[in-house]
């Protein structure tokens, strides 16, 4: 286990001060019913949510609360955490007595262990180290979310510049509903196209939908 711990610390670039705490973060309750990683998992889940929320506000400043909440859920759920745990190969380090073959069960163990590692980093190294770890291993998934978000507008812009040498024109048509959950309606057009109208819970979402609808109409011509 000691050799494994050294390899793990090299892999993530962190040298833990408290090695016992690190061992505990890998300890499943089936291996030790009293001294296991459940409480660190509880802590790590909160730290993960805080750091990802902070990054989402940075990446998506125009999104409303509902949009941000959906993105947060997609980035911190058990399936996503298990995916990142597999990236780090946490299964090589977990202390567990009875490993079941059921995929969902294995994913839960991996996800819980990853959250407990985050809790361990926070306790041992502080919030800055925990944030660095999360940002590092979640970066490609955050970038993927950003790429998807910008995809339709970027494609429409590239198409319009190539064909017409001009940018698409977006216009705000309507902004109604409560401030915390507005309904935005926009139009978009390019040279020699009809205006396309779409709605969303943020200006960005509405523009993305409008751009996609216009691109779809161009493809069908």
PAZANU-964939 format. One record per residue (C-alpha): residue number from 1; residue in three letters; x, y, z. Coordinates in Angstrom, 2 decimals. Example, Ala and Ser with C-alpha at 12.3 -4.5 7.8 and 13.67 -1.06 7.14 Angstrom:
<atoms>
<atom pos="1" code="ALA" x="12.30" y="-4.50" z="7.80"/>
<atom pos="2" code="SER" x="13.67" y="-1.06" z="7.14"/>
</atoms>
This chain:
<atoms>
<atom pos="1" code="UNK" x="0.00" y="0.00" z="0.00"/>
<atom pos="2" code="UNK" x="2.87" y="2.41" z="0.83"/>
<atom pos="3" code="UNK" x="4.38" y="1.93" z="-2.64"/>
<atom pos="4" code="UNK" x="0.96" y="2.50" z="-4.19"/>
<atom pos="5" code="UNK" x="0.53" y="5.70" z="-2.18"/>
<atom pos="6" code="UNK" x="3.86" y="7.04" z="-3.43"/>
<atom pos="7" code="UNK" x="2.83" y="6.32" z="-7.02"/>
<atom pos="8" code="UNK" x="-0.55" y="7.96" z="-6.48"/>
<atom pos="9" code="UNK" x="0.97" y="11.12" z="-5.01"/>
<atom pos="10" code="UNK" x="3.36" y="11.38" z="-7.96"/>
<atom pos="11" code="UNK" x="0.44" y="10.91" z="-10.35"/>
<atom pos="12" code="UNK" x="-1.59" y="13.80" z="-8.91"/>
<atom pos="13" code="UNK" x="1.41" y="15.97" z="-7.98"/>
<atom pos="14" code="UNK" x="0.62" y="16.25" z="-4.26"/>
<atom pos="15" code="UNK" x="2.73" y="15.10" z="-1.31"/>
<atom pos="16" code="UNK" x="0.43" y="14.59" z="1.65"/>
<atom pos="17" code="UNK" x="1.60" y="15.59" z="5.12"/>
<atom pos="18" code="UNK" x="-0.75" y="13.13" z="6.80"/>
<atom pos="19" code="UNK" x="-0.30" y="9.71" z="5.16"/>
<atom pos="20" code="UNK" x="-2.79" y="8.08" z="7.54"/>
<atom pos="21" code="UNK" x="-5.44" y="10.50" z="6.35"/>
<atom pos="22" code="UNK" x="-4.66" y="9.56" z="2.75"/>
<atom pos="23" code="UNK" x="-4.98" y="5.84" z="3.54"/>
<atom pos="24" code="UNK" x="-8.31" y="6.57" z="5.19"/>
<atom pos="25" code="UNK" x="-9.53" y="8.36" z="2.07"/>
<atom pos="26" code="UNK" x="-9.05" y="5.11" z="0.13"/>
<atom pos="27" code="UNK" x="-10.70" y="2.91" z="2.76"/>
<atom pos="28" code="UNK" x="-14.16" y="1.62" z="1.84"/>
<atom pos="29" code="UNK" x="-16.58" y="0.83" z="4.67"/>
<atom pos="30" code="UNK" x="-16.51" y="-2.88" z="3.72"/>
<atom pos="31" code="UNK" x="-12.80" y="-2.90" z="4.58"/>
<atom pos="32" code="UNK" x="-13.20" y="-1.01" z="7.87"/>
<atom pos="33" code="UNK" x="-16.69" y="-0.29" z="9.17"/>
<atom pos="34" code="UNK" x="-15.49" y="2.35" z="11.67"/>
<atom pos="35" code="UNK" x="-12.44" y="4.07" z="10.21"/>
<atom pos="36" code="UNK" x="-13.36" y="4.65" z="6.55"/>
<atom pos="37" code="UNK" x="-13.74" y="7.41" z="3.97"/>
<atom pos="38" code="UNK" x="-17.47" y="8.20" z="4.30"/>
<atom pos="39" code="UNK" x="-17.06" y="11.49" z="6.18"/>
<atom pos="40" code="UNK" x="-14.28" y="12.70" z="3.88"/>
<atom pos="41" code="UNK" x="-16.53" y="11.85" z="0.94"/>
<atom pos="42" code="UNK" x="-19.22" y="14.07" z="2.49"/>
<atom pos="43" code="UNK" x="-16.71" y="16.91" z="2.80"/>
<atom pos="44" code="UNK" x="-15.21" y="16.37" z="-0.65"/>
<atom pos="45" code="UNK" x="-18.63" y="16.50" z="-2.28"/>
<atom pos="46" code="UNK" x="-19.14" y="20.04" z="-0.86"/>
<atom pos="47" code="UNK" x="-15.65" y="21.21" z="-1.84"/>
<atom pos="48" code="UNK" x="-16.15" y="19.85" z="-5.37"/>
<atom pos="49" code="UNK" x="-19.49" y="21.64" z="-5.71"/>
<atom pos="50" code="UNK" x="-17.96" y="24.92" z="-4.55"/>
<atom pos="51" code="UNK" x="-14.99" y="24.78" z="-6.94"/>
<atom pos="52" code="UNK" x="-17.01" y="23.70" z="-9.99"/>
<atom pos="53" code="UNK" x="-19.62" y="26.39" z="-9.24"/>
<atom pos="54" code="UNK" x="-16.87" y="29.00" z="-9.14"/>
<atom pos="55" code="UNK" x="-15.52" y="27.80" z="-12.49"/>
<atom pos="56" code="UNK" x="-18.97" y="27.79" z="-14.08"/>
<atom pos="57" code="UNK" x="-19.50" y="31.42" z="-13.09"/>
<atom pos="58" code="UNK" x="-16.19" y="32.20" z="-14.77"/>
<atom pos="59" code="UNK" x="-16.85" y="30.19" z="-17.96"/>
<atom pos="60" code="UNK" x="-20.55" y="31.07" z="-18.36"/>
<atom pos="61" code="UNK" x="-21.07" y="34.61" z="-16.98"/>
<atom pos="62" code="UNK" x="-24.30" y="35.12" z="-18.97"/>
<atom pos="63" code="UNK" x="-26.06" y="31.95" z="-17.80"/>
<atom pos="64" code="UNK" x="-28.90" y="32.21" z="-15.31"/>
<atom pos="65" code="UNK" x="-29.16" y="30.13" z="-12.15"/>
<atom pos="66" code="UNK" x="-31.14" y="27.33" z="-13.82"/>
<atom pos="67" code="UNK" x="-28.60" y="26.90" z="-16.63"/>
<atom pos="68" code="UNK" x="-25.69" y="26.91" z="-14.18"/>
<atom pos="69" code="UNK" x="-27.46" y="24.39" z="-11.98"/>
<atom pos="70" code="UNK" x="-27.87" y="21.96" z="-14.91"/>
<atom pos="71" code="UNK" x="-24.20" y="22.28" z="-15.85"/>
<atom pos="72" code="UNK" x="-23.15" y="21.79" z="-12.23"/>
<atom pos="73" code="UNK" x="-25.25" y="18.62" z="-11.94"/>
<atom pos="74" code="UNK" x="-23.70" y="17.20" z="-15.12"/>
<atom pos="75" code="UNK" x="-20.16" y="17.83" z="-13.85"/>
<atom pos="76" code="UNK" x="-20.43" y="16.58" z="-10.26"/>
<atom pos="77" code="UNK" x="-22.80" y="13.61" z="-10.55"/>
<atom pos="78" code="UNK" x="-21.72" y="10.05" z="-9.72"/>
<atom pos="79" code="UNK" x="-21.25" y="9.07" z="-13.37"/>
<atom pos="80" code="UNK" x="-18.96" y="12.02" z="-14.10"/>
<atom pos="81" code="UNK" x="-16.95" y="11.49" z="-10.90"/>
<atom pos="82" code="UNK" x="-16.54" y="7.80" z="-11.74"/>
<atom pos="83" code="UNK" x="-15.26" y="8.79" z="-15.18"/>
<atom pos="84" code="UNK" x="-12.59" y="11.01" z="-13.63"/>
<atom pos="85" code="UNK" x="-11.77" y="8.34" z="-11.05"/>
<atom pos="86" code="UNK" x="-11.12" y="6.00" z="-13.99"/>
<atom pos="87" code="UNK" x="-8.91" y="8.66" z="-15.59"/>
<atom pos="88" code="UNK" x="-6.79" y="8.61" z="-12.40"/>
<atom pos="89" code="UNK" x="-7.18" y="4.80" z="-12.06"/>
<atom pos="90" code="UNK" x="-8.36" y="5.02" z="-8.46"/>
<atom pos="91" code="UNK" x="-9.41" y="1.37" z="-8.60"/>
<atom pos="92" code="UNK" x="-5.72" y="0.47" z="-8.19"/>
<atom pos="93" code="UNK" x="-5.60" y="2.05" z="-4.73"/>
<atom pos="94" code="UNK" x="-9.00" y="1.48" z="-3.07"/>
<atom pos="95" code="UNK" x="-9.04" y="-0.70" z="0.04"/>
<atom pos="96" code="UNK" x="-12.18" y="-2.82" z="-0.28"/>
<atom pos="97" code="UNK" x="-13.18" y="-6.26" z="0.98"/>
<atom pos="98" code="UNK" x="-15.86" y="-7.43" z="-1.45"/>
<atom pos="99" code="UNK" x="-15.68" y="-5.96" z="-4.96"/>
<atom pos="100" code="UNK" x="-18.95" y="-6.60" z="-6.79"/>
<atom pos="101" code="UNK" x="-19.07" y="-6.84" z="-10.58"/>
<atom pos="102" code="UNK" x="-22.17" y="-4.68" z="-10.94"/>
<atom pos="103" code="UNK" x="-21.12" y="-1.57" z="-12.94"/>
<atom pos="104" code="UNK" x="-23.31" y="0.88" z="-11.00"/>
<atom pos="105" code="UNK" x="-21.93" y="-0.38" z="-7.72"/>
<atom pos="106" code="UNK" x="-18.37" y="-0.03" z="-8.96"/>
<atom pos="107" code="UNK" x="-19.07" y="3.47" z="-10.29"/>
<atom pos="108" code="UNK" x="-20.47" y="4.49" z="-6.90"/>
<atom pos="109" code="UNK" x="-17.37" y="3.21" z="-5.11"/>
<atom pos="110" code="UNK" x="-15.10" y="5.05" z="-7.54"/>
<atom pos="111" code="UNK" x="-17.12" y="8.25" z="-7.33"/>
<atom pos="112" code="UNK" x="-17.26" y="8.17" z="-3.52"/>
<atom pos="113" code="UNK" x="-13.53" y="7.54" z="-3.31"/>
<atom pos="114" code="UNK" x="-12.76" y="10.46" z="-5.61"/>
<atom pos="115" code="UNK" x="-14.84" y="12.77" z="-3.43"/>
<atom pos="116" code="UNK" x="-13.07" y="11.48" z="-0.32"/>
<atom pos="117" code="UNK" x="-9.69" y="12.22" z="-1.98"/>
<atom pos="118" code="UNK" x="-10.86" y="15.79" z="-2.56"/>
<atom pos="119" code="UNK" x="-11.91" y="16.01" z="1.09"/>
<atom pos="120" code="UNK" x="-8.50" y="14.64" z="2.10"/>
<atom pos="121" code="UNK" x="-6.65" y="17.20" z="-0.03"/>
<atom pos="122" code="UNK" x="-8.72" y="19.99" z="1.53"/>
<atom pos="123" code="UNK" x="-7.98" y="18.80" z="5.08"/>
<atom pos="124" code="UNK" x="-4.30" y="18.15" z="4.43"/>
<atom pos="125" code="UNK" x="-3.37" y="20.96" z="2.03"/>
<atom pos="126" code="UNK" x="-6.17" y="23.55" z="2.10"/>
<atom pos="127" code="UNK" x="-8.70" y="24.93" z="-0.39"/>
<atom pos="128" code="UNK" x="-6.12" y="26.17" z="-2.94"/>
<atom pos="129" code="UNK" x="-4.64" y="22.69" z="-3.39"/>
<atom pos="130" code="UNK" x="-8.12" y="21.14" z="-3.62"/>
<atom pos="131" code="UNK" x="-9.12" y="23.72" z="-6.24"/>
<atom pos="132" code="UNK" x="-5.95" y="23.05" z="-8.24"/>
<atom pos="133" code="UNK" x="-6.62" y="19.29" z="-8.20"/>
<atom pos="134" code="UNK" x="-10.25" y="19.71" z="-9.26"/>
<atom pos="135" code="UNK" x="-9.47" y="22.26" z="-11.97"/>
<atom pos="136" code="UNK" x="-6.73" y="20.02" z="-13.35"/>
<atom pos="137" code="UNK" x="-8.79" y="16.83" z="-13.61"/>
<atom pos="138" code="UNK" x="-12.09" y="18.47" z="-14.58"/>
<atom pos="139" code="UNK" x="-10.55" y="20.87" z="-17.13"/>
<atom pos="140" code="UNK" x="-11.24" y="18.82" z="-20.25"/>
<atom pos="141" code="UNK" x="-14.87" y="18.32" z="-19.21"/>
<atom pos="142" code="UNK" x="-15.33" y="22.04" z="-18.48"/>
<atom pos="143" code="UNK" x="-13.73" y="22.85" z="-21.84"/>
<atom pos="144" code="UNK" x="-16.06" y="20.36" z="-23.52"/>
<atom pos="145" code="UNK" x="-19.08" y="22.08" z="-21.96"/>
<atom pos="146" code="UNK" x="-17.76" y="25.42" z="-23.18"/>
<atom pos="147" code="UNK" x="-17.15" y="24.07" z="-26.70"/>
<atom pos="148" code="UNK" x="-20.69" y="22.67" z="-26.91"/>
<atom pos="149" code="UNK" x="-22.12" y="25.95" z="-25.60"/>
<atom pos="150" code="UNK" x="-20.35" y="28.01" z="-28.24"/>
<atom pos="151" code="UNK" x="-20.56" y="25.55" z="-31.09"/>
<atom pos="152" code="UNK" x="-23.61" y="26.79" z="-33.05"/>
<atom pos="153" code="UNK" x="-22.79" y="30.49" z="-32.78"/>
<atom pos="154" code="UNK" x="-19.19" y="29.85" z="-33.82"/>
<atom pos="155" code="UNK" x="-20.23" y="27.71" z="-36.81"/>
<atom pos="156" code="UNK" x="-22.74" y="30.32" z="-37.96"/>
<atom pos="157" code="UNK" x="-20.17" y="33.08" z="-37.60"/>
<atom pos="158" code="UNK" x="-17.59" y="31.12" z="-39.59"/>
<atom pos="159" code="UNK" x="-20.14" y="30.34" z="-42.30"/>
<atom pos="160" code="UNK" x="-21.32" y="33.96" z="-42.58"/>
<atom pos="161" code="UNK" x="-17.78" y="35.32" z="-42.74"/>
<atom pos="162" code="UNK" x="-16.79" y="32.79" z="-45.38"/>
<atom pos="163" code="UNK" x="-19.86" y="33.25" z="-47.62"/>
<atom pos="164" code="UNK" x="-20.89" y="36.87" z="-46.98"/>
<atom pos="165" code="UNK" x="-17.80" y="38.48" z="-45.44"/>
<atom pos="166" code="UNK" x="-20.05" y="39.76" z="-42.65"/>
<atom pos="167" code="UNK" x="-21.13" y="38.70" z="-39.15"/>
<atom pos="168" code="UNK" x="-24.56" y="37.35" z="-38.16"/>
<atom pos="169" code="UNK" x="-26.94" y="39.96" z="-36.73"/>
<atom pos="170" code="UNK" x="-28.58" y="39.14" z="-33.39"/>
<atom pos="171" code="UNK" x="-31.44" y="41.24" z="-31.98"/>
<atom pos="172" code="UNK" x="-33.10" y="41.08" z="-28.58"/>
<atom pos="173" code="UNK" x="-36.86" y="40.90" z="-29.16"/>
<atom pos="174" code="UNK" x="-38.27" y="40.20" z="-25.72"/>
<atom pos="175" code="UNK" x="-37.20" y="39.85" z="-22.10"/>
<atom pos="176" code="UNK" x="-40.02" y="38.82" z="-19.81"/>
<atom pos="177" code="UNK" x="-40.66" y="36.81" z="-16.67"/>
<atom pos="178" code="UNK" x="-39.18" y="37.08" z="-13.17"/>
<atom pos="179" code="UNK" x="-35.63" y="38.38" z="-12.83"/>
<atom pos="180" code="UNK" x="-34.27" y="35.07" z="-11.46"/>
<atom pos="181" code="UNK" x="-35.81" y="33.10" z="-14.36"/>
<atom pos="182" code="UNK" x="-36.36" y="35.35" z="-17.39"/>
<atom pos="183" code="UNK" x="-37.52" y="34.20" z="-20.80"/>
<atom pos="184" code="UNK" x="-35.42" y="35.77" z="-23.54"/>
<atom pos="185" code="UNK" x="-36.47" y="35.92" z="-27.20"/>
<atom pos="186" code="UNK" x="-33.93" y="36.82" z="-29.91"/>
<atom pos="187" code="UNK" x="-33.67" y="36.84" z="-33.68"/>
<atom pos="188" code="UNK" x="-30.67" y="36.12" z="-35.87"/>
<atom pos="189" code="UNK" x="-30.07" y="36.65" z="-39.57"/>
<atom pos="190" code="UNK" x="-27.25" y="36.69" z="-42.06"/>
<atom pos="191" code="UNK" x="-27.10" y="38.29" z="-45.50"/>
<atom pos="192" code="UNK" x="-29.84" y="36.94" z="-47.81"/>
<atom pos="193" code="UNK" x="-31.43" y="34.84" z="-45.04"/>
<atom pos="194" code="UNK" x="-34.75" y="35.15" z="-43.27"/>
<atom pos="195" code="UNK" x="-34.85" y="36.08" z="-39.59"/>
<atom pos="196" code="UNK" x="-34.86" y="33.14" z="-37.25"/>
<atom pos="197" code="UNK" x="-36.42" y="33.51" z="-33.80"/>
<atom pos="198" code="UNK" x="-35.68" y="31.43" z="-30.71"/>
<atom pos="199" code="UNK" x="-36.19" y="31.64" z="-26.95"/>
<atom pos="200" code="UNK" x="-34.18" y="30.60" z="-23.92"/>
<atom pos="201" code="UNK" x="-33.72" y="31.22" z="-20.22"/>
<atom pos="202" code="UNK" x="-30.66" y="33.37" z="-20.94"/>
<atom pos="203" code="UNK" x="-29.56" y="35.56" z="-23.85"/>
<atom pos="204" code="UNK" x="-26.74" y="33.14" z="-24.60"/>
<atom pos="205" code="UNK" x="-29.05" y="30.12" z="-24.68"/>
<atom pos="206" code="UNK" x="-31.54" y="31.92" z="-26.94"/>
<atom pos="207" code="UNK" x="-28.78" y="32.99" z="-29.35"/>
<atom pos="208" code="UNK" x="-27.38" y="29.45" z="-29.44"/>
<atom pos="209" code="UNK" x="-30.80" y="28.02" z="-30.30"/>
<atom pos="210" code="UNK" x="-31.40" y="30.68" z="-32.95"/>
<atom pos="211" code="UNK" x="-27.98" y="30.06" z="-34.52"/>
<atom pos="212" code="UNK" x="-28.62" y="26.29" z="-34.62"/>
<atom pos="213" code="UNK" x="-32.05" y="26.77" z="-36.23"/>
<atom pos="214" code="UNK" x="-30.56" y="29.05" z="-38.89"/>
<atom pos="215" code="UNK" x="-27.73" y="26.61" z="-39.59"/>
<atom pos="216" code="UNK" x="-30.26" y="23.78" z="-39.89"/>
<atom pos="217" code="UNK" x="-32.34" y="25.83" z="-42.35"/>
<atom pos="218" code="UNK" x="-29.22" y="26.55" z="-44.45"/>
<atom pos="219" code="UNK" x="-28.31" y="22.85" z="-44.56"/>
<atom pos="220" code="UNK" x="-31.81" y="21.95" z="-45.75"/>
<atom pos="221" code="UNK" x="-31.65" y="24.33" z="-48.75"/>
</atoms>
